[in-house]
Structures are given as structure tokens and as C-alpha cells.
Amino acid sequence: MKKTKRKYGKWIVIAAVAVVLISNFTVVSYLGREAYSYRNYDNTFSLAEEDGGRADFLTIKSRYAIFLKAHPQEAKADSKLYRTFTIKPWRFWQWSDFVFCPERFRLPYKATP
């Protein structure tokens, strides 16, 4: 009886890992993806990622750097970039985002008005 329980437990773990992997590296992750959006402290800069992924996040960061150069008064007041989305670790189909672009989740959170 114990061997049977261990055998089923092993297959349940393998199935769970397979579901997480498939949901993170196939079209499933794009269907359930949250839109990641960002802004500065006073909403004079606001932008969202179109597809997600590291390349889009780097584009957001570079556009914000350009914005700060064009608006030096904003840089003096508060040059931080804020995320406007909450972190939802229960959304296992987005765990690859946590792994491959953790910097986006380290930004301070600021609720949208």
C-alpha cells in the first residue's frame, strides 16, 4: 500500500511540474498574461509593456531614461520608476517572468489613481 501511495505521489509531482512548465513556455502564458504597466511619481510618465518579456521591460527603462533627460525637473523631484501592478505569485503561468526578469518585480509599487 505504501509503495502505491509513493508511486501516485511521484506522478502527481511530475504532472504538477509539467503543467507549470507547459503553462510558462507555450501560448498559454500569453493568453493569461497580465499587462505590466509603469509610471513615475506624479503620472507625467506612464507606459505599459505590449508583450511582456525582458526586451519590453528594457525598452520601458530606456524610454524612462529619455524622459528624465528631457524633463530634468522630474529627475530632481523623484527619478524612480514605479510598477502599477501587484505581484500575484499564485499565477503560476507567469512564474517565468519572475525568473527571467525579476527586476520588474523589484520596482516599488504605486497604486494607480
C-alpha distances in whole Angstrom, upper triangle without the diagonal:
4,5,5,6,9,10,11,12,14,16,17,19,20,21,23,25,26,27,29,31,32,33,35,36,37,40,37,38,42,41,40,42,44,48,48,52,54,57,60,60,63,62,65,62,59,57,54,52,52,49,47,46,48,51,52,51,54,56,56,57,60,61,61,63,65,66,66,69,71,70,71,71,68,67,69,67,63,62,58,56,54,51,51,47,45,42,38,35,33,35,32,34,37,35,37,40,39,39,42,44,43,47,47,45,47,50,51,50,53,53,55,58
4,5,5,6,9,10,10,12,14,15,17,18,20,21,23,24,26,27,29,30,32,33,35,36,38,36,37,40,40,39,40,42,46,46,50,52,55,57,58,61,60,62,60,57,55,52,50,50,47,45,44,45,49,50,49,51,54,54,54,57,59,58,60,63,63,63,66,68,68,68,69,65,64,66,64,61,59,56,54,51,49,49,45,42,39,36,33,31,33,30,33,35,33,35,38,37,36,39,42,41,44,45,42,44,47,48,48,51,51,53,56
4,5,5,6,9,10,10,12,14,15,17,18,20,21,22,24,26,27,28,30,32,33,34,37,35,36,39,39,38,40,42,45,46,49,51,55,57,58,61,60,62,59,57,54,51,49,49,46,44,43,44,47,48,48,50,53,53,53,56,58,58,59,62,62,63,65,67,67,68,68,65,64,66,64,61,59,56,54,51,48,49,45,43,39,36,33,31,33,30,32,34,32,34,37,36,35,38,41,40,44,44,42,44,47,48,48,51,51,53,56
4,5,5,6,8,10,11,12,14,15,16,18,20,21,22,24,26,27,28,30,32,32,35,33,34,37,37,36,38,40,44,44,48,50,54,56,57,60,58,61,58,55,53,50,47,47,44,43,42,43,47,47,47,49,52,52,53,55,57,57,59,61,62,62,65,67,66,67,68,64,63,65,64,60,59,55,53,51,48,48,44,41,38,35,32,30,31,28,30,33,31,33,36,35,35,37,40,40,43,44,41,44,47,48,47,50,50,52,55
4,5,5,6,9,10,10,12,14,15,16,18,20,21,23,24,25,27,29,30,31,34,31,32,36,35,34,36,38,41,42,45,48,51,53,54,57,56,58,56,53,51,47,45,45,42,41,40,41,45,45,45,47,50,49,50,53,55,54,56,59,59,60,62,64,64,64,65,61,60,62,61,57,56,52,50,48,45,45,41,38,35,32,29,27,28,26,28,31,29,31,34,33,32,35,38,37,41,41,39,41,44,45,44,47,47,49,52
4,5,5,6,9,10,11,12,14,15,17,18,20,21,23,24,26,27,29,30,33,30,31,35,35,33,35,37,40,41,44,46,50,52,53,56,55,57,54,52,49,46,44,44,41,39,38,39,43,44,43,45,48,48,48,51,53,53,54,57,57,58,60,62,62,63,63,60,58,61,59,56,54,50,49,46,43,44,40,38,34,31,28,26,28,25,27,30,27,29,32,31,30,33,36,35,39,39,37,39,42,43,43,46,46,48,51
4,5,5,6,9,10,11,12,14,16,17,18,20,21,22,24,26,27,28,31,29,30,33,33,32,34,36,40,41,44,46,50,52,54,56,55,57,54,52,49,46,43,43,40,38,37,39,42,43,43,45,47,47,48,51,53,53,54,57,57,58,61,62,62,63,64,60,59,61,60,56,55,51,49,47,44,44,41,38,35,32,29,27,28,25,26,29,27,28,32,31,30,33,36,35,39,39,37,40,43,44,44,47,47,48,52
4,5,5,6,9,10,10,12,14,15,16,18,20,21,22,24,26,27,29,26,28,31,31,30,32,34,38,38,42,44,48,50,52,54,53,55,52,49,47,44,41,41,38,37,36,38,41,41,41,44,46,46,47,50,51,51,53,55,56,56,59,61,61,62,62,58,57,60,58,55,53,50,47,45,42,42,38,36,33,30,27,24,25,22,24,27,25,27,30,30,29,32,35,34,38,38,36,38,41,42,42,45,44,46,49
4,5,5,6,9,10,11,12,14,15,17,18,20,21,23,24,26,28,26,26,30,30,28,30,32,36,36,40,42,45,48,49,52,50,53,50,47,45,42,39,40,37,35,34,35,39,39,39,41,44,44,44,47,49,48,50,53,53,54,56,58,58,59,59,56,55,57,55,52,50,47,44,42,39,39,36,33,30,27,24,22,23,20,22,25,23,25,28,27,26,29,32,31,35,35,33,35,38,39,39,42,42,43,47
4,5,5,6,9,10,11,12,14,16,17,18,20,21,23,24,27,25,25,29,29,28,30,32,35,36,39,41,45,47,49,51,50,52,50,47,44,41,39,39,35,34,32,34,37,38,38,40,42,42,43,46,47,47,49,52,52,53,55,57,57,58,59,55,54,56,55,51,50,46,44,42,39,39,36,33,30,27,24,22,23,20,22,24,22,23,27,26,25,28,31,30,34,34,32,34,38,39,39,42,42,44,47
4,5,5,6,8,10,10,12,14,15,16,18,20,21,22,25,22,23,27,27,26,28,30,34,35,38,41,44,47,49,51,49,52,49,46,43,40,37,37,34,32,31,33,36,37,37,39,42,42,43,45,47,47,49,51,52,53,55,57,57,58,59,55,54,56,55,51,50,46,44,42,38,39,35,33,30,27,24,22,22,19,20,23,22,23,26,26,25,27,30,30,34,34,32,35,38,40,39,42,42,43,47
4,5,5,6,9,10,11,12,14,15,16,18,20,21,23,21,22,25,25,24,26,28,31,32,36,38,42,44,46,48,47,49,46,43,41,38,35,35,32,30,30,32,35,35,35,38,40,40,41,44,45,45,47,49,50,51,53,55,55,56,56,53,52,54,53,49,47,44,41,39,36,36,32,30,27,24,21,19,19,16,18,21,19,21,24,24,23,26,29,28,32,32,30,33,35,37,36,39,38,40,43
4,5,5,6,9,10,11,12,14,15,17,18,20,23,20,21,24,25,23,24,27,30,31,34,36,40,42,44,46,45,47,44,42,39,36,33,34,31,29,28,29,32,33,33,35,38,38,38,41,43,43,44,47,47,48,51,52,52,53,54,50,49,51,50,46,45,41,39,37,34,34,31,28,25,22,19,17,18,15,17,19,17,19,22,21,20,23,26,26,29,29,28,30,33,34,34,37,37,39,42
4,5,5,6,9,10,11,12,14,15,16,18,21,19,20,23,24,23,24,27,30,31,34,37,40,43,45,47,45,48,45,42,39,36,33,33,29,28,27,28,31,32,32,34,37,37,38,40,42,42,44,47,47,48,50,52,52,53,54,51,49,52,51,47,45,42,39,38,34,35,31,30,26,24,20,19,19,15,16,19,17,18,22,21,20,23,26,26,29,30,28,31,34,36,35,38,38,40,43
4,5,5,6,9,10,10,12,14,15,16,19,16,18,21,21,20,22,25,28,29,33,36,39,42,44,46,44,46,43,40,38,34,32,31,28,27,26,28,31,32,32,34,36,36,38,40,41,42,44,46,47,48,50,52,52,53,54,50,49,52,51,47,45,42,39,37,34,34,30,28,25,22,20,17,17,14,15,18,17,18,21,21,21,23,26,26,30,29,28,31,33,35,34,37,37,38,42
4,5,5,6,9,10,11,12,14,16,18,15,16,19,20,18,20,22,26,26,30,32,36,39,40,43,41,43,40,37,35,31,29,29,26,24,24,26,29,29,29,32,34,34,35,38,39,39,41,43,44,45,47,49,49,50,51,47,46,49,47,44,42,38,36,34,30,30,27,25,22,19,16,14,14,11,12,15,14,15,18,18,18,21,23,23,27,26,25,27,30,32,31,34,33,35,38
4,5,5,6,9,10,11,12,14,17,15,15,19,20,18,19,22,25,25,29,31,35,38,39,42,40,42,39,36,34,30,28,28,25,23,22,23,27,27,27,29,32,32,33,35,37,37,39,41,42,43,45,47,47,48,49,45,44,47,46,42,40,37,34,32,29,30,26,25,21,19,16,15,14,11,12,14,12,13,17,16,15,18,21,21,25,25,23,26,29,31,30,33,33,35,38
4,5,5,6,8,10,11,12,15,13,14,17,18,17,19,22,25,26,30,32,36,39,41,43,41,43,40,37,34,30,28,27,24,22,21,24,26,27,27,30,32,32,33,36,37,38,40,42,42,44,46,47,48,49,50,46,45,48,47,44,42,38,35,34,30,31,27,26,23,21,18,16,15,12,12,14,13,14,17,18,17,19,22,22,26,26,25,28,30,32,32,35,35,36,39
4,6,5,6,8,10,11,13,10,11,15,15,14,16,19,22,23,27,30,34,37,39,41,39,41,38,35,32,28,26,25,22,21,20,23,25,26,26,29,31,31,32,35,36,36,38,41,41,42,45,46,46,48,48,45,44,47,46,42,40,37,34,32,28,28,25,24,21,18,16,14,12,9,9,12,12,13,16,17,17,18,21,22,25,24,23,26,29,31,30,32,32,33,36
4,6,5,6,9,10,13,10,10,14,15,13,14,17,20,21,24,27,31,33,35,38,36,38,35,32,29,26,23,23,20,18,17,20,23,23,23,26,28,28,29,32,33,33,35,37,38,39,41,43,43,44,45,41,41,43,42,39,37,33,30,28,25,26,22,21,18,15,13,11,10,6,6,9,8,9,13,13,13,15,17,18,22,21,20,23,25,27,26,29,29,30,34
4,5,5,6,8,12,10,10,13,15,14,15,18,21,21,25,28,31,34,36,39,37,38,35,32,29,26,23,23,19,18,16,18,21,22,22,25,27,27,28,31,32,33,35,37,37,39,41,42,43,44,45,42,41,44,43,39,37,34,31,29,26,27,24,23,20,18,15,15,13,9,8,10,9,9,12,13,12,14,17,18,21,21,20,23,26,28,28,31,31,32,35
4,5,5,6,9,8,9,12,13,13,14,18,20,22,25,28,32,35,37,39,37,39,36,32,29,26,23,22,18,17,17,19,22,22,23,26,27,28,29,32,33,34,36,37,38,40,42,43,44,45,46,43,42,45,44,41,38,35,32,31,27,28,24,24,21,19,17,16,14,11,8,11,11,11,14,16,15,16,19,20,23,23,22,26,28,30,29,32,32,32,36
4,6,6,8,5,6,9,10,9,11,14,17,18,22,25,29,32,34,36,34,36,33,29,26,23,20,19,16,15,15,18,20,20,21,24,25,25,27,30,30,31,34,35,36,37,40,41,41,43,44,40,40,43,42,38,36,33,29,28,24,24,21,20,18,16,14,13,10,8,5,8,9,9,12,14,14,15,17,18,22,20,20,23,25,27,26,29,28,29,32
4,6,8,7,5,9,11,10,10,13,16,16,20,23,27,30,32,34,32,34,30,27,24,21,18,17,14,13,12,14,17,17,18,20,22,23,24,26,28,28,30,32,33,34,37,38,38,40,41,37,37,40,39,35,33,30,27,25,22,22,19,19,16,15,13,13,10,8,5,6,7,6,9,11,11,11,13,15,18,17,17,20,22,25,24,27,27,27,31
4,7,8,7,9,12,12,12,15,17,18,22,24,28,31,34,36,34,35,32,29,25,22,18,18,14,13,12,14,16,17,18,20,22,23,25,26,28,29,31,32,33,35,37,38,39,41,42,39,38,41,40,37,34,31,28,27,24,25,22,22,20,18,17,17,14,11,9,9,10,8,10,13,12,12,14,17,20,19,19,23,24,27,27,29,29,30,34
4,5,6,8,10,11,12,15,17,19,23,26,29,33,35,37,34,36,32,29,26,22,19,17,14,14,13,16,18,18,20,22,23,24,26,28,29,30,32,34,34,36,38,39,40,42,43,40,39,43,42,39,36,33,30,29,25,26,23,23,21,20,19,18,15,13,10,11,13,11,13,16,16,15,17,20,22,21,22,25,27,29,28,31,30,30,34
4,5,5,6,9,10,14,15,18,21,24,28,31,34,36,33,34,31,27,24,20,17,15,12,13,13,17,18,18,20,22,22,23,26,27,28,29,32,33,33,36,38,38,39,41,42,39,39,42,41,38,36,33,29,28,25,25,22,23,21,20,19,19,15,14,10,12,14,13,14,17,18,17,18,21,23,21,22,26,27,29,28,30,29,29,32
4,5,5,7,9,12,15,17,21,24,28,31,33,35,32,34,31,27,24,20,18,16,13,14,14,18,20,19,20,23,24,24,27,29,29,30,33,34,34,36,39,39,40,42,43,39,39,42,41,38,36,32,29,27,24,23,20,21,19,17,17,15,12,11,7,10,12,12,13,16,17,17,18,20,23,21,21,25,26,28,26,28,27,27,31
4,6,6,6,10,12,14,17,21,24,28,30,32,29,31,28,24,21,18,15,14,11,10,11,15,16,16,17,20,21,21,23,25,26,27,29,31,31,33,35,36,36,38,39,36,35,39,37,34,32,29,25,24,20,20,17,17,16,14,14,14,10,9,5,6,9,9,10,13,14,14,15,17,19,17,17,21,22,24,23,25,25,25,28
4,6,5,9,10,12,16,19,23,26,29,30,27,29,26,22,19,15,13,11,8,9,10,14,15,14,16,19,19,19,22,24,24,25,28,29,29,31,33,34,34,37,38,34,34,37,36,33,31,28,25,23,20,19,17,18,17,16,16,16,12,12,9,9,12,11,11,15,16,15,15,18,20,17,18,22,22,24,23,25,24,23,27
4,6,9,11,14,17,21,24,28,30,31,28,30,27,24,21,17,15,13,11,12,14,18,19,17,19,22,22,22,25,27,26,27,30,31,31,33,36,36,36,39,39,36,36,39,38,35,33,30,27,25,21,20,17,18,18,16,17,16,12,13,10,11,14,14,14,17,19,18,19,21,23,20,20,24,24,26,24,25,24,24,27
4,7,10,12,16,19,23,26,28,30,27,29,26,23,20,16,15,14,12,12,14,17,19,17,18,22,22,21,24,26,26,27,30,31,31,33,35,36,36,38,38,35,35,38,36,33,31,28,25,23,19,18,15,15,14,12,14,13,9,10,7,8,12,13,13,15,17,17,17,19,21,18,18,22,22,24,21,23,22,21,24
4,6,9,12,16,19,23,25,27,24,26,23,19,17,13,11,11,9,8,11,14,16,14,14,18,18,18,20,23,22,23,26,27,27,29,32,32,32,34,35,31,31,34,33,30,28,25,21,19,16,15,12,13,12,11,13,13,9,11,8,7,11,11,10,13,15,15,14,16,17,15,15,18,19,20,19,20,19,19,22
4,6,9,13,16,20,22,23,20,23,20,16,14,11,10,10,10,9,12,15,16,14,14,17,18,16,19,21,21,21,24,26,25,27,30,30,30,32,32,28,29,31,30,27,25,22,19,16,13,11,8,10,10,10,12,13,10,12,10,9,12,13,11,13,16,16,14,15,16,13,13,17,16,18,15,16,15,15,18
4,6,10,13,17,19,20,17,19,17,13,10,7,7,7,8,7,11,14,15,11,12,15,15,13,16,19,18,18,21,22,21,23,26,26,26,28,29,25,26,29,27,24,23,20,16,14,11,10,8,11,12,12,15,16,13,16,14,11,15,15,12,14,17,16,14,16,16,12,13,16,15,17,15,15,14,13,17
4,7,11,14,17,18,15,17,14,11,9,6,6,8,9,7,10,12,13,10,9,13,13,10,13,16,15,15,18,20,19,20,23,24,24,26,26,22,23,26,24,21,19,16,13,11,8,7,6,9,10,12,14,16,14,16,15,12,14,14,11,12,15,15,12,13,12,9,10,13,12,13,12,13,13,12,16
4,7,11,13,15,12,14,11,7,6,4,6,9,11,10,13,14,14,11,10,13,12,9,12,14,13,12,16,17,16,18,21,21,20,22,23,19,20,23,21,18,17,14,10,9,6,6,7,10,12,14,17,19,17,20,18,15,18,18,14,15,18,17,14,15,14,10,11,14,11,12,11,11,11,10,13
4,7,10,12,9,11,8,6,5,6,8,12,14,12,14,14,15,12,10,12,12,8,10,13,11,10,13,15,13,14,18,18,17,19,19,15,16,19,17,14,13,10,7,6,4,5,8,11,13,16,19,21,20,22,21,18,19,20,16,17,19,18,15,15,13,9,11,12,9,10,9,9,10,9,13
4,7,8,6,8,5,4,6,9,12,15,17,16,18,18,18,15,13,14,14,10,11,13,11,9,12,14,11,12,16,16,14,16,16,12,13,16,14,11,11,9,6,5,7,7,11,14,16,19,22,25,23,26,25,21,23,23,19,20,23,22,18,18,15,12,14,14,11,11,10,8,10,9,11
4,6,5,7,6,7,10,12,15,18,21,19,21,20,20,17,15,16,15,12,11,14,12,9,11,13,10,10,14,14,12,13,13,9,10,12,10,8,7,6,5,6,9,10,13,16,18,22,24,27,26,28,28,24,26,26,22,22,25,24,20,19,16,14,15,15,11,10,10,9,11,11,12
4,6,8,8,10,13,15,18,22,24,22,24,23,23,21,18,19,19,15,15,17,16,12,14,16,13,12,16,16,13,14,12,9,10,12,9,7,8,7,8,7,10,11,14,16,19,22,25,28,27,30,30,26,28,28,24,24,27,26,22,21,18,16,17,16,12,10,10,8,10,10,11
4,6,8,10,13,16,19,22,25,24,26,25,25,22,20,21,21,17,17,19,17,14,16,17,13,13,16,16,13,14,12,9,12,13,10,9,11,11,11,10,13,12,16,19,22,25,28,30,29,32,32,29,30,31,27,27,30,29,25,24,22,19,20,20,16,14,13,10,11,10,10
4,5,6,10,13,16,19,22,21,23,23,23,20,18,20,18,15,15,17,15,12,15,16,12,13,16,15,13,15,14,11,13,15,13,11,12,12,10,10,12,11,15,17,20,23,27,29,28,30,30,27,28,29,25,25,28,27,24,23,21,18,19,19,16,15,13,10,11,9,9
4,7,10,14,17,19,23,22,24,24,23,20,19,19,18,14,15,16,13,11,13,13,10,11,14,12,10,13,11,9,12,14,12,12,12,12,11,12,14,14,17,21,23,26,29,32,30,33,32,29,31,30,27,27,30,29,25,25,22,20,21,21,18,17,16,14,15,13,13
4,7,10,14,16,19,19,20,20,19,16,15,16,14,10,11,12,10,8,11,11,8,9,12,12,10,13,13,10,12,15,13,12,11,11,9,10,12,12,15,19,21,24,27,29,28,30,29,26,27,27,23,24,27,25,21,22,19,16,19,19,15,15,15,13,14,12,14
4,7,11,13,16,16,18,18,18,14,13,15,13,9,11,13,10,9,13,13,10,12,16,15,14,17,17,13,15,18,16,14,13,12,9,9,10,10,13,16,19,21,24,26,25,27,26,23,25,25,21,22,25,23,20,20,18,15,17,18,14,15,14,12,13,10,12
4,7,9,13,12,15,15,14,11,10,12,10,7,10,12,9,9,13,13,11,14,17,16,16,19,19,16,17,20,19,17,15,14,10,11,10,10,12,16,18,20,23,25,23,25,23,20,22,22,18,20,22,21,17,18,16,13,16,17,14,15,15,14,14,12,15
4,6,9,9,12,13,13,9,9,12,10,8,11,13,11,12,15,16,15,17,20,20,20,22,23,19,20,23,22,20,18,16,12,11,10,9,10,14,16,18,20,22,19,21,20,17,19,19,15,17,20,18,15,17,15,12,14,16,14,16,14,14,14,13,16
4,6,6,8,10,9,6,7,10,9,7,11,13,12,13,16,17,16,19,21,21,22,24,25,22,22,26,25,22,20,17,14,13,11,12,12,15,16,17,19,21,18,20,17,14,17,16,13,15,17,15,13,15,14,11,14,16,15,17,16,17,17,16,19
4,6,9,11,10,7,10,12,11,10,14,15,14,16,19,19,19,22,24,24,24,27,28,25,25,29,28,25,23,21,17,17,15,15,14,17,18,19,21,22,19,20,17,15,18,17,14,17,19,17,15,18,17,14,17,20,18,20,19,20,20,18,21
4,7,10,9,7,10,12,12,12,15,17,16,18,21,21,22,24,26,26,27,30,31,28,28,31,31,28,25,23,19,19,16,16,15,18,17,18,19,20,17,18,15,13,15,14,12,15,17,14,13,16,17,14,16,19,19,21,21,22,22,21,24
4,7,8,6,7,10,11,11,13,15,16,17,19,20,21,23,25,26,27,28,30,26,26,29,29,25,23,20,17,16,13,14,13,15,15,15,16,18,15,15,13,10,13,11,8,12,13,11,10,12,13,10,13,16,16,18,18,19,20,19,23
4,6,6,7,9,10,11,13,15,16,17,19,21,22,23,25,26,27,29,30,27,26,30,29,26,23,21,17,17,15,17,15,17,15,17,17,19,16,16,13,10,12,9,7,10,11,8,7,11,11,10,12,15,16,19,19,21,22,22,26
4,6,5,6,9,10,11,12,14,15,17,19,20,21,23,25,26,27,29,26,24,28,28,24,21,19,16,17,15,17,16,18,17,18,18,21,18,18,16,13,13,11,8,11,10,7,6,9,9,9,12,14,14,18,19,21,23,23,26
4,5,5,6,9,10,11,12,14,15,17,18,20,21,23,24,26,28,25,24,27,28,25,21,20,17,18,16,19,18,20,20,21,22,24,21,21,19,16,17,14,12,14,14,11,9,13,12,12,15,17,17,20,21,23,24,24,27
4,5,5,6,9,10,11,12,14,15,16,18,20,21,22,24,26,23,22,26,26,23,20,18,15,15,14,16,16,18,18,20,21,23,20,21,18,15,17,15,12,14,15,12,10,13,12,11,14,16,15,18,19,20,21,21,24
4,5,5,6,9,10,11,13,14,15,17,19,20,21,22,24,21,20,23,23,20,17,15,12,12,11,14,14,16,16,18,19,22,19,20,18,15,16,14,11,13,14,11,8,10,9,7,11,12,12,15,16,17,19,19,22
4,5,5,6,9,10,11,12,14,15,17,19,20,21,23,20,19,22,23,20,16,15,12,14,14,17,17,19,19,21,22,25,23,23,22,18,19,17,13,15,15,12,10,12,10,9,13,14,13,17,18,20,22,22,25
4,5,5,6,9,10,11,12,14,15,17,18,20,22,19,19,22,23,20,17,16,13,15,14,17,18,20,21,23,24,27,24,25,23,20,21,19,16,18,19,15,13,15,13,12,16,17,15,18,19,20,22,21,24
4,6,5,6,9,10,10,12,14,15,16,18,20,17,16,20,20,17,14,13,10,11,11,13,15,18,18,21,23,25,23,24,23,19,21,19,16,17,19,16,13,15,12,10,14,15,13,15,16,16,18,17,20
4,5,5,6,9,10,11,13,14,15,16,18,15,14,17,18,15,12,11,8,11,12,14,16,19,19,22,23,26,25,26,24,21,21,20,16,17,18,16,13,14,11,10,13,13,11,14,16,17,19,19,22
4,5,5,6,9,10,11,13,14,15,18,16,14,18,19,17,13,13,11,14,15,18,20,22,23,26,27,30,28,29,27,24,24,22,19,20,21,18,15,17,14,13,17,17,15,18,19,20,22,22,24
4,5,5,6,9,10,11,12,14,17,14,14,17,18,16,13,13,11,14,15,17,19,22,23,26,28,30,28,29,28,24,26,24,21,22,23,21,17,19,16,15,18,18,16,18,19,19,21,20,22
4,5,5,6,9,10,10,12,14,11,10,14,15,12,9,9,8,11,13,15,17,20,22,25,27,30,28,29,28,24,26,24,21,22,23,21,17,18,15,14,17,16,13,15,16,16,18,18,20
4,5,5,6,9,10,11,13,11,9,13,15,13,9,10,10,13,15,18,21,23,24,27,29,32,30,32,30,27,27,26,23,23,24,22,19,19,16,15,18,18,15,17,19,19,22,21,23
4,5,5,6,9,10,13,12,11,14,16,15,12,13,13,16,18,20,23,26,27,30,32,35,33,34,33,29,30,28,25,26,27,25,21,22,19,18,22,21,18,20,22,21,23,23,24
4,5,5,6,9,11,9,9,13,14,13,10,12,11,14,16,18,21,24,26,29,31,34,32,34,33,29,30,29,26,26,28,26,22,23,20,18,21,21,18,19,20,19,21,20,21
4,5,5,6,8,6,6,9,11,10,7,10,10,14,17,19,22,25,26,30,32,35,33,35,34,30,31,30,26,27,28,26,23,23,19,19,21,20,17,18,19,19,21,20,22
4,6,6,9,9,8,11,13,13,10,13,14,18,20,22,25,28,30,33,35,38,36,38,37,33,34,32,29,29,31,28,25,26,22,21,24,23,20,21,23,22,25,24,25
4,6,9,9,9,12,14,14,12,15,15,19,21,23,26,29,31,34,36,39,37,39,38,34,35,34,30,31,33,30,27,28,24,23,26,25,22,23,24,23,25,24,24
4,5,6,7,9,11,11,10,13,14,17,20,21,25,28,30,33,35,38,37,39,38,34,35,34,31,31,33,31,27,28,24,23,25,24,21,21,22,21,23,22,22
4,5,5,6,9,10,9,13,15,18,21,23,26,29,31,34,36,39,38,40,39,35,36,35,32,32,34,32,28,28,24,24,26,24,21,21,23,21,24,23,24
4,5,5,6,9,9,13,15,17,21,22,26,28,30,34,36,39,38,40,40,36,37,37,33,33,35,33,30,29,25,25,26,25,21,21,22,20,23,22,22
4,5,5,6,7,10,11,14,17,18,22,24,27,30,32,36,35,37,36,32,33,33,29,29,31,30,26,26,22,21,23,21,18,17,18,17,19,19,19
4,6,5,4,8,11,14,17,19,22,25,26,30,32,35,34,36,36,32,32,32,28,28,30,28,25,24,20,20,22,20,17,16,18,17,20,20,21
4,6,7,10,13,16,20,21,25,27,28,32,34,37,37,39,39,35,35,35,31,31,32,31,28,27,23,23,24,22,19,18,20,19,22,22,22
4,7,9,12,14,18,19,23,24,26,30,32,35,35,37,37,34,34,34,31,30,32,31,27,26,23,22,23,21,17,16,18,16,19,19,19
4,6,9,11,14,16,19,21,23,27,29,32,31,33,34,30,30,30,27,26,28,27,24,22,19,18,19,17,14,12,14,13,16,17,18
4,7,10,13,16,19,21,22,26,28,31,30,32,32,28,28,28,25,24,26,25,21,20,16,16,17,15,12,12,14,14,17,18,19
4,6,10,13,15,17,18,22,24,27,27,28,28,25,25,25,21,21,23,22,18,17,13,13,14,12,8,8,11,11,14,15,17
4,7,10,13,15,16,20,22,25,24,26,25,22,22,22,18,18,20,19,16,15,11,10,12,11,7,8,9,9,13,13,16
4,6,9,11,13,16,19,22,21,23,23,20,20,21,17,17,20,19,15,14,12,9,10,9,6,5,6,6,9,10,13
4,6,8,10,13,16,18,17,20,20,16,17,18,14,14,17,17,13,12,11,8,8,9,6,6,5,6,8,9,13
4,7,10,13,16,18,17,20,20,17,18,19,16,16,19,19,16,15,14,11,10,12,10,9,6,5,5,6,10
4,7,9,12,14,13,16,16,13,15,17,13,13,17,18,15,14,14,10,9,12,10,10,7,8,8,9,12
4,6,10,12,12,15,15,13,14,16,13,13,16,18,15,14,14,11,9,11,11,10,7,9,9,11,14
4,6,9,9,12,13,10,11,13,11,10,13,15,13,11,12,10,7,10,11,11,9,12,12,14,18
4,5,6,9,11,9,10,13,11,10,14,16,15,13,15,13,10,13,15,15,13,15,15,17,20
4,5,7,9,8,7,11,11,9,12,15,14,13,15,14,11,14,16,16,15,18,18,20,24
4,6,9,9,9,13,13,12,14,17,17,16,19,17,15,17,19,20,18,21,20,22,25
4,5,6,7,10,11,11,13,15,16,15,18,16,14,17,19,20,18,20,20,21,24
4,5,5,8,10,10,12,14,15,15,18,17,15,18,20,22,21,23,23,24,28
4,6,7,9,10,12,13,14,15,18,17,16,19,21,23,21,24,23,24,28
4,5,5,7,9,10,11,12,14,13,12,15,17,19,18,21,21,22,25
4,5,5,6,9,10,10,13,13,11,15,17,19,19,22,22,24,27
4,5,5,6,8,9,13,12,12,15,17,20,20,23,24,25,29
4,5,5,5,7,10,9,9,12,14,17,17,20,21,22,25
4,6,6,5,8,8,7,10,13,15,16,19,20,22,26
4,6,6,10,11,10,12,15,18,19,22,24,25,29
4,6,9,10,11,13,15,18,19,23,24,25,29
4,5,6,8,10,11,15,16,19,21,22,26
4,5,5,7,9,13,14,17,20,21,25
4,5,5,7,10,13,16,18,20,24
4,6,6,9,10,13,15,17,20
4,5,8,9,12,14,16,20
4,6,9,12,15,17,21
4,6,9,12,15,18
4,7,10,13,16
4,7,10,13
4,6,9
4,6
4
